Amino acid sequence: VKAVLKKRDYGPKYTQNNFITGVRAINEFCLKSSDLDQLRKIKRRSPHDDTETFTVYLRSDVEAKSLEVWGSPEALARERKRRKEAEIEYRENLFRNQRLLKEYKEFFGNTKPRSSTASMFLKGPGKVVMVAICINGLNFFFKLLAWVYTGSASMFSEAIHSLADTCNQALLALGISQSARTPDPSHPYGFTNMRYIASLISGVGIFMMGAGLSWYHGIMGLLHPHPIESLLWAYCILAGSLVSEGATLLVAINEIRRSARAKGLSFYQYVVQSRDPSTNVVLLEDAAAVLSVAVAATCMGLTSLTGNPYYDSLGSLGVGTLLGTVSAFLIYTNTEALLGRSIQPEQLQRLTELLESDPVVRAIHDVKATDMGMSKVRFKAEVDFDGRVVTRSYLEKQDVEQLLQEIQQVKTLEELEAFMLKHGENIIDTLGAEVDRLEKDLKVR
């Protein structure tokens, strides 16, 4: 280990017999594929069982060929610089053309079919969000009319509540559609976290728009009370709102129950862990809506019975407090998810046991597993492999008698080096195959 960790100068002695792939030879030494046809070709087996052998070249042969083609190292360096500048210019032109194409599509209309995006809103969280948008939009309209007619502070809070819910659920719909975008070079892991971002902004919107205005209107009602007109229409609208919000709440509850059952979690665990942020927001908003309708109706009833407008203002403060509590929970759970929360300890233990019980693994260190959201987990561990087990695994696939004959024919240092390089490389390939096997087992688990 000390010899490996010691700083070493890898000179021509180490690199002249190294292998290099055809793609690297063309890119690094500015050659053509026809130039490689004249070089010695060496077939190397792939470390993967399901992949065919591939062709490599000796680095010393490739270097000699490049000097033959370009004449001198200086000429090769100039060609590399020229190609690098051409590559940068190509990328800039590609980015410019992509931007122009995007502007063209926006101007003339994008003819690409959108069936995949549209289908997201016909089932699952998308369906829940679209139902909530329609119902809350209608509730806002009727509650606003009731507030204009009665002047009730509680009814104003309910109208603001429905408006906040409608805007937030429209934001959730945007987050769902954005999360379906395919990964690109700038975002290689995709856009699934857009649902959490939209839900986080939704929580902030509920706090600022819903709770803030409800508190303000309630405080102003306490400071400057005024008599309230007939509340009959307000009660009718509240009753209709209770039915519609309850229907949306049932849709969200059924969706979460179905998803939680598929994940093997309880209803409470699924909600607290924010496994589906979009449905979570609808569930909590509608639960708050049903409770706030009850609070508003109770306080308005007390005002009708006593003639005291202070009860109605207290109802507005109660609705604001309820919205503030829901928004705080949404902000906390979505922030935790975006920060990279660890998976459950028992799940992490199962993955750790899988590695530790494998014969090729001697020890594991610094294990981390984070929940990236939307059923994606990133797992990382530093693995100390047992070299003896890897070597035995390699020997089991070899003809031992033929291997013994090769060893007996080794007489010089050059032959010893060739023998060690050949089998050393194959052992490293075997280690790579073991890593692939462990990764596959981890993904299944």
QUISUL-V242259 format. One record per backbone hydrogen bond with DSSP energy under -1.0 kcal/mol. CO is the residue of the C=O (numbers start at 1). NH is the residue of the N-H. Records with the same first field share a line. If there is no record, write none. Layout:
CO: NH / NH
This chain:
1: 5
2: 6
9: 11
11: 14 / 15
12: 16
15: 18
16: 60
18: 59
20: 57
21: 25
22: 26
23: 27
24: 28
25: 29
32: 36
36: 39
42: 56
44: 54
48: 51
54: 44
56: 42
57: 20
58: 62
59: 63
60: 64
61: 65
62: 66
63: 67
64: 68
65: 69
66: 70
67: 71
72: 76
73: 77
74: 78
75: 79
76: 80
77: 81
78: 82
79: 83
80: 84
81: 85
82: 86
83: 87
84: 88
85: 89
86: 90
87: 91
88: 92
89: 93
90: 94
91: 95
92: 96
93: 97
94: 98
95: 99
96: 100
97: 101
98: 102
99: 103
100: 104
101: 105
102: 106
103: 107
104: 108
105: 109
114: 118
115: 119
118: 121
119: 122
124: 128
125: 129
126: 130
127: 131
128: 132
129: 133
130: 134
131: 135
132: 136
133: 137
134: 138
135: 139
136: 140
137: 141
138: 142
139: 143
140: 144
141: 145
142: 146
143: 147
144: 148
145: 149
146: 150
147: 151
150: 229
152: 156
153: 157
154: 158
155: 159
156: 160
157: 161
158: 162
159: 163
160: 164
161: 165
162: 166
163: 167
164: 168
165: 169
166: 170
167: 171
168: 172
169: 173
170: 174
171: 175
172: 176
173: 177
174: 178
175: 179
178: 181
187: 190
191: 194
192: 195
193: 197
194: 198
195: 199
196: 200
197: 201
198: 202
199: 203
200: 204
201: 205
202: 206
203: 207
204: 208
205: 209
206: 211
207: 212
210: 214
211: 215
212: 216
213: 217
214: 218
215: 219
216: 220
217: 221
218: 222
219: 223
220: 224
231: 235
232: 236
233: 237
234: 238
235: 239
236: 240
237: 241
238: 242
239: 243
240: 244
241: 245
242: 246
243: 247
244: 248
245: 249
246: 250
247: 251
248: 252
249: 253
250: 254
251: 255
252: 256
253: 257
254: 258
255: 259
256: 260
257: 261
258: 262
259: 263
260: 265
266: 270
267: 271
268: 272
269: 273
270: 275
271: 274
276: 280
277: 281
278: 282
279: 283
280: 284
281: 285
282: 286
283: 287
284: 288
285: 289
286: 290
287: 291
288: 292
289: 293
290: 294
291: 295
292: 296
293: 297
294: 298
295: 299
296: 300
297: 301
298: 302
299: 303
300: 304
301: 305
302: 306
303: 307
309: 313
310: 314
311: 315
312: 316
313: 317
314: 318
315: 319
316: 320
317: 321
318: 322
319: 323
320: 324
321: 325
322: 326
323: 327
324: 328
325: 329
326: 330
327: 331
328: 332
329: 333
330: 334
331: 335
332: 336
333: 337
334: 338
335: 339
341: 371
344: 348
345: 349
346: 350
347: 351
348: 352
349: 353
350: 354
351: 355
352: 356
353: 357
355: 358
358: 361
360: 386
363: 384
365: 382
368: 380
369: 343
370: 378
376: 372
378: 370
380: 368
382: 365
384: 362 / 363
386: 390
387: 391
388: 392
389: 393
390: 394
391: 395
392: 396
394: 397
395: 398
398: 400
399: 403
400: 404
401: 405
402: 406
403: 407
404: 408
405: 409
407: 410
412: 416
413: 417
414: 418
415: 419
416: 420
417: 421
418: 422
419: 423
420: 424
421: 425
422: 426
423: 427
424: 428
425: 429
426: 430
427: 431
428: 432
429: 433
430: 434
431: 435
432: 436
433: 437
434: 438
435: 439
436: 440
437: 441
438: 442
439: 443
440: 444
441: 445
